[in-house]
Amino acid sequence: MPTLNPPMTPERQAASECAMAGYTLGRKTGKGADTSRLEPESAALGKQMIDKNAAAEIDVRLFDPQTMGEMIASYQKTAVTLKNFSTSARFDPEILSVFADDNSPVRTLALQNAILSSYVAGNRFPHIEKLTLSDTAVNAYTPEGLPKDSLRELKVERCRTEQGIKIGDTILDMAAQNPVRKLTMREMTLLSGDKNDAKPFDWSKLPLSLEYLNLSKTDVMNANFDGFIETLPKLKNLKVVEIASCGLTDEHARKLAKAFEQSGVKHINLSGNRFSENGHRLLNGLNGKNTATNEYFEWHGAEINKMMKQTRPIEEAAKLCSTKQDIINKGLFAAAAKSDSFEDVLKMLKTCGEYLKPADYLTPAADGTTILSDLVTTKQVDAAFKPEYWKNTKDMQTVWNALSPEGRSQLGENGGTAAFQRRKNQVMMNAVRQATLQSRGR
C-alpha cells in the first residue's frame, strides 16, 4: 500500500512556511539555506506562530526577514523576539515594516544579540508597549528611531555602545519620551561610550510614570550618584527599587537612606553590596520600608507585579494634603497623570472641597506636555471626566473642547460625545441640587 502523508495540521503548515522563509533567505544571499538548522528551528518557530501565548523567536540569519514580517502579520503575533538582527545588514531592516504598520499586532518586542548601528525613521515602533534589548550594541543610534509615547516596560541588559553616545544616556532618552512604568538597566556599564563626553549622567530624565526601577550590577555609583539621589524623591509613582550588587558602601547607604525617607518607595533591594553592620542597620531601619541588604538576589515577575499592585504612593501622599495648593506643591497632579493614579488625587481634592480648573489641565509643563495630554496617553480620561469631579459645566466643556479625538474615544463609542453629554447633564443636576440645598439652608 502507498504511504500516506500525515495531514497538514496548522502547526505543520506554519513550520512549512517558516522553512520556505529559510530557503528564500538562502536564495537572496546566494549562500543557500542552512539545512542542518532549518528543519528543527522551523518546527519550533511554527509552534510559536500558532500559539497565541508564545513569542515568535526569529533568527534573522536563518529566516528571510521580509517573509517573517508577513507571517507575523498573518498570524497576528503580539510578541516577537528578533535574534542576530542588525539595522545595517542588507535584508534585516525589511522586517521592520510590520512594526511600523498602523495595524501591527505586535505589542512586545525583544532584540537579542543585535546591532543598532544606523538611523531608522522616527517613531518606527509606534505600538510597542514592552521592549527588551539584550546583548545588543547601540552605535550612533538615536532615540527618535525607537518607540515614543507607547512603552510601558523597557528592559536593557548587557548592552553597550562603541561609538557616539553613552549607552545610559540613550536608555534615559528613550524612557523620557514614553510613559514607562518598569525600567531595567542591568549588568552593564552605564557610562560606556563616548569618553570625551564630560556631561554628568542626567537622572532627571527618568519619567514621572516610573513605578519600578532596576539598576542591579551597574556602575550607578560612578554615574552622577548625587544626581540620582536628588531625583529619587521626585519620582512620586516609584514603588520598587533594585540596586543590587553595585559595589555600594556605607557612604552611599547614608545618601540612599535620606532619599528613601523622603520618597514613597516601599520595596528596596540593596542586596549584594559592601555595607558594614552600620550600613545594614541604617537601611533596614527605614520606617515603613521593605528593605533587603543581605546576600545578592533580585525580585522577579509575579513578585514584582504583586508589590507594585499593593503600593499606591500617590494616594498615600495625597492623604497628607489639606488643600489643592498642597497637592500642586508636591507635584502630585503631574505625577498621577503620568501613571494610573489620577483619580486618587481627584478624590482627595474633592475631600478638600476644591476642583481643578481648565488651566490646571491645559497649561504646558517644562517637557511640553499637559495634564490633559498625559491623561490621554495613560488612558485616564474616563476618570477625569466623572461628574463628581467638576463644579460647573463651563469648565468641563472647555477641557472637553481641548481634548483630542483619541482622548474623547476613551469615554465610549462615536467619539465619546453621548457619554460626555450625559456626564455634563449630571454635573448640571448636581449644581442645581447643591444650590437648592444651600437655599433651604438659608
C-alpha positions in Angstrom: 0.0 0.0 0.0 1.2 3.5 -0.7 2.4 5.5 2.3 0.1 8.3 3.1 1.5 11.7 4.0 0.5 13.0 7.5 -2.3 15.5 7.5 -1.4 19.2 7.1 -2.1 20.5 10.5 -1.9 24.2 11.4 1.4 23.6 13.1 2.9 21.7 10.1 1.6 24.5 7.8 3.3 27.2 9.9 6.5 25.1 10.0 6.4 24.7 6.2 6.0 28.5 5.8 9.0 29.1 8.1 11.1 26.6 6.1 10.2 28.4 2.9 11.4 31.6 4.5 14.7 30.0 5.2 15.1 28.9 1.6 14.1 32.4 0.4 16.9 33.9 2.5 19.3 31.4 1.1 18.4 32.5 -2.5 18.7 36.2 -1.6 22.1 35.9 -0.1 23.3 33.3 -2.7 24.7 31.2 0.2 21.8 28.6 0.3 19.9 27.6 3.3 21.5 26.2 6.5 19.6 22.9 6.2 21.1 21.4 9.4 19.4 24.1 11.4 16.4 24.9 9.2 14.2 21.9 9.9 14.3 21.8 13.7 14.1 25.6 14.0 11.3 25.8 11.5 9.3 23.2 13.5 9.9 25.2 16.8 9.0 28.5 15.2 5.9 27.0 13.6 4.6 26.0 17.0 5.3 29.5 18.3 3.4 31.1 15.4 0.2 29.2 16.1 0.5 29.5 19.9 -1.3 32.8 20.9 0.6 32.9 24.2 4.1 32.3 22.8 6.6 34.8 21.4 7.8 34.2 17.9 11.6 33.8 18.2 13.1 34.6 14.8 16.8 34.3 13.9 17.1 36.7 11.0 20.3 34.9 10.0 18.2 31.9 9.2 14.8 33.2 8.1 14.0 35.8 5.4 13.1 39.0 7.4 10.5 40.2 4.8 8.7 36.8 4.8 8.8 36.6 8.5 7.3 40.1 8.8 4.4 38.9 6.6 3.9 35.9 8.8 3.9 38.0 12.0 1.0 40.0 10.5 -0.8 36.9 9.1 -0.6 35.0 12.4 -1.4 38.2 14.4 1.6 37.7 16.7 1.6 40.1 19.6 5.1 39.2 20.9 8.2 38.8 18.8 11.9 38.2 19.5 14.5 39.0 16.8 17.9 37.3 17.2 21.1 38.4 15.4 19.3 41.5 14.0 21.3 44.4 12.5 19.9 47.6 11.1 22.9 47.9 8.8 22.5 44.4 7.3 21.3 44.1 3.7 18.0 42.4 4.3 17.3 42.6 8.1 15.5 46.0 8.1 12.9 44.5 5.8 11.1 43.0 8.8 10.7 46.4 10.4 7.8 47.3 8.2 5.5 45.1 10.2 6.2 47.2 13.3 5.6 50.5 11.5 2.2 49.4 10.2 -0.7 51.2 12.0 -2.4 47.8 12.1 0.6 46.0 13.6 -0.4 43.3 16.1 3.0 43.4 17.9 3.0 44.8 21.4 6.1 43.1 22.9 9.4 43.2 21.1 12.8 41.8 22.1 16.1 42.2 20.3 18.8 39.7 21.3 22.4 39.9 20.1 21.5 42.8 17.9 23.4 45.7 16.3 21.6 49.1 16.1 24.1 51.0 14.0 22.3 53.2 11.6 19.4 55.7 11.8 15.9 54.4 11.3 13.0 56.6 10.6 11.4 58.3 13.7 8.6 56.5 15.7 9.5 53.2 14.0 7.6 51.1 16.5 4.5 53.1 17.4 2.6 50.3 19.1 5.3 48.6 21.1 4.4 48.5 24.8 7.2 46.3 26.1 10.8 46.5 24.7 13.8 44.4 25.7 17.3 44.9 24.4 19.8 42.3 25.5 23.4 41.7 24.5 23.0 44.5 21.9 25.3 47.2 20.5 23.7 50.6 20.3 26.0 52.5 17.9 25.2 56.1 16.7 21.5 55.2 17.1 19.2 57.9 18.3 16.0 57.5 20.4 14.0 59.0 17.6 14.3 55.7 15.9 12.7 53.8 18.8 9.3 53.8 20.4 7.6 57.1 21.6 4.5 57.6 23.7 3.8 53.8 23.8 6.3 52.0 26.0 5.2 50.8 29.4 8.1 48.5 30.1 11.7 49.0 29.0 14.4 46.4 29.8 18.0 46.8 28.8 20.6 44.1 29.8 24.3 43.6 28.9 24.2 46.3 26.2 26.9 48.5 25.1 27.8 51.3 22.7 31.1 51.5 20.8 30.8 55.0 19.4 29.0 58.3 19.6 27.0 58.2 22.9 26.8 56.8 26.4 24.6 53.8 26.5 22.9 55.0 29.7 22.1 58.4 28.1 20.3 56.6 25.2 18.3 54.5 27.6 17.2 57.5 29.6 16.3 59.5 26.5 14.2 56.6 25.3 12.5 56.3 28.7 11.9 60.0 28.9 9.8 60.0 25.7 7.5 57.2 26.9 5.1 56.6 29.9 7.4 53.9 31.2 6.4 52.2 34.4 9.0 49.5 34.6 12.6 50.3 33.7 15.5 47.9 34.0 19.1 48.7 33.2 21.3 45.9 34.5 24.6 44.0 34.0 26.4 46.8 32.1 28.4 50.0 32.3 26.1 52.9 32.1 28.9 55.2 31.1 30.3 53.1 28.3 30.5 55.0 25.0 31.8 58.5 24.3 34.8 59.0 26.7 35.0 62.7 25.6 31.5 63.4 26.8 32.0 65.1 30.2 28.3 65.9 30.9 27.1 64.3 34.1 24.6 61.5 33.8 21.2 63.2 33.8 18.9 61.2 36.1 16.2 63.9 35.9 15.2 62.3 32.6 13.6 59.4 34.5 9.9 59.6 33.7 7.4 60.6 36.4 5.4 57.5 35.5 8.1 55.2 36.8 6.9 52.6 39.3 9.8 50.0 39.2 13.5 50.7 38.7 16.3 48.1 38.5 19.9 49.2 38.3 21.5 45.9 39.6 25.0 45.1 38.5 25.7 48.5 37.0 28.2 51.4 37.8 25.4 53.6 39.2 27.8 54.8 41.9 30.0 56.4 39.2 27.1 57.7 37.1 26.4 61.0 38.9 25.2 59.2 42.1 24.4 62.5 43.8 22.1 63.4 40.9 20.4 60.0 41.2 19.9 60.7 45.0 18.4 64.1 44.2 16.0 62.6 41.6 14.6 59.7 43.7 12.2 61.6 45.9 10.8 63.4 42.8 9.6 60.1 41.3 6.2 60.2 43.1 5.0 56.9 41.5 8.1 54.9 42.3 7.2 51.8 44.4 10.0 49.3 43.9 13.8 49.9 43.5 16.6 47.3 43.0 20.2 48.4 43.2 21.7 45.0 43.9 25.4 44.1 43.6 26.6 47.6 42.6 29.6 47.9 45.0 27.8 50.4 47.2 29.4 51.3 50.5 28.3 53.0 53.8 28.7 56.4 52.2 26.2 55.5 49.5 24.0 53.9 52.2 23.7 57.2 54.1 22.7 59.1 51.0 20.2 56.4 49.9 18.6 56.3 53.4 17.9 60.1 53.3 16.5 59.9 49.8 14.2 56.9 50.5 12.9 58.5 53.7 11.7 61.4 51.5 10.1 59.1 48.8 7.1 56.9 48.5 9.2 53.8 47.6 8.1 50.8 49.7 10.3 47.9 48.5 14.1 48.4 48.3 16.6 45.7 47.2 20.1 46.7 48.1 21.4 43.1 48.4 25.0 42.1 47.5 26.6 45.5 48.2 29.5 46.3 50.5 27.7 47.7 53.6 29.2 47.4 57.1 26.9 46.4 60.0 26.2 50.1 60.5 25.1 50.4 56.9 22.9 47.3 57.1 21.3 48.7 60.3 20.7 52.1 58.9 19.0 50.8 55.7 17.0 48.1 57.4 15.8 50.6 59.9 14.0 52.8 57.4 10.4 53.3 58.7 7.7 51.6 56.6 10.1 50.2 54.1 10.6 46.6 53.0 14.4 46.7 52.7 16.8 43.9 51.8 20.6 44.3 52.2 21.7 40.7 52.6 23.3 38.4 50.0 22.7 39.1 46.4 19.3 38.3 44.8 16.7 40.0 42.6 13.0 40.1 42.6 11.2 38.6 39.6 8.0 38.6 37.6 4.9 38.0 39.6 6.6 39.1 42.9 7.4 42.5 41.4 3.9 42.9 40.0 2.3 42.0 43.4 4.4 44.6 45.2 3.6 47.2 42.6 -0.2 46.5 42.8 -0.2 46.7 46.6 1.6 50.0 46.8 0.0 53.3 45.9 2.4 56.2 46.8 0.3 58.9 45.1 -2.7 58.0 47.2 -0.7 58.0 50.4 0.9 61.3 49.6 -2.4 62.9 48.7 -3.9 61.9 52.0 -1.4 64.1 53.7 -2.6 67.2 51.8 -5.3 69.5 53.0 -5.6 71.9 50.0 -5.3 72.0 46.3 -2.1 74.0 46.6 -0.5 71.3 48.8 -1.2 68.8 46.1 0.3 71.1 43.4 3.4 71.9 45.6 4.1 68.2 46.0 3.9 67.6 42.2 1.1 65.0 42.6 -1.2 66.1 39.8 1.5 65.8 37.1 2.9 62.5 38.6 -0.6 61.0 38.9 -1.5 61.9 35.3 1.6 60.0 34.1 0.6 56.9 36.0 -2.7 55.3 36.9 -3.4 57.3 40.0 -5.1 60.5 38.8 -8.4 59.6 40.4 -6.6 59.2 43.8 -5.7 63.0 43.7 -9.2 63.9 42.4 -10.8 62.1 45.3 -8.5 64.0 47.7 -9.2 67.3 46.0 -13.0 66.7 46.4 -12.5 65.9 50.1 -10.8 69.3 50.4 -13.8 70.9 48.7 -11.9 72.1 45.7 -11.8 71.3 41.9 -9.4 71.5 39.0 -9.7 74.4 36.6 -9.2 74.3 32.8 -5.8 76.0 33.3 -4.7 73.1 35.5 -5.4 70.7 32.7 -4.1 72.7 29.8 -1.0 74.6 30.9 2.1 73.0 29.4 4.8 71.7 31.7 8.5 72.0 31.1 8.5 68.9 28.9 5.8 70.4 26.7 3.1 68.0 27.8 -0.1 69.0 29.7 -2.0 67.1 32.3 -4.7 66.5 29.7 -2.3 65.1 27.1 -0.8 62.8 29.8 -4.3 61.6 30.7 -4.8 60.6 27.1 -1.5 58.7 26.9 -2.2 56.8 30.2 -5.9 56.2 29.3 -7.3 58.1 32.4 -9.7 60.4 30.5 -12.7 58.4 31.8 -11.8 59.0 35.4 -11.0 62.7 34.8 -14.5 63.4 33.3 -16.5 61.7 36.1 -19.3 64.2 37.1 -18.4 64.3 40.8 -15.0 65.9 40.0 -16.5 69.0 38.2 -18.1 72.1 39.8 -19.6 73.5 36.6 -20.3 72.6 33.0 -18.4 75.6 31.6 -15.1 74.4 32.9 -15.9 70.8 31.8 -16.8 71.9 28.3 -13.6 74.0 28.0 -11.5 71.0 28.8 -13.5 68.7 26.5 -13.1 71.1 23.6 -9.3 70.8 24.0 -9.4 67.0 24.1 -8.1 65.1 21.1 -10.3 62.6 19.3 -8.2 59.8 20.7 -8.9 61.1 24.2 -12.6 61.6 23.6 -13.0 58.0 22.4 -12.0 56.8 25.8 -15.4 57.8 27.0 -17.2 55.5 24.6 -18.5 55.0 21.1 -18.9 57.7 18.5 -16.1 59.8 19.8 -17.5 59.7 23.4 -19.9 62.5 22.6 -23.0 60.9 24.0 -21.2 59.8 27.2 -19.8 63.3 27.7 -23.2 64.9 27.3 -24.7 62.5 29.9 -21.9 63.4 32.3 -22.3 67.1 31.6 -26.0 66.9 32.4 -25.2 65.1 35.6 -22.8 68.0 36.6 -25.7 70.5 35.9 -28.1 68.5 38.0 -25.6 68.3 40.8 -25.1 72.0 40.7 -28.9 72.7 40.8 -29.2 70.2 43.7 -26.4 71.9 45.6 -27.9 75.4 45.0 -31.3 74.1 46.3 -29.8 72.7 49.4 -27.9 75.9 50.1 -31.1 77.9 49.5 -33.1 75.8 52.0 -30.3 76.1 54.5 -30.6 79.9 54.4 
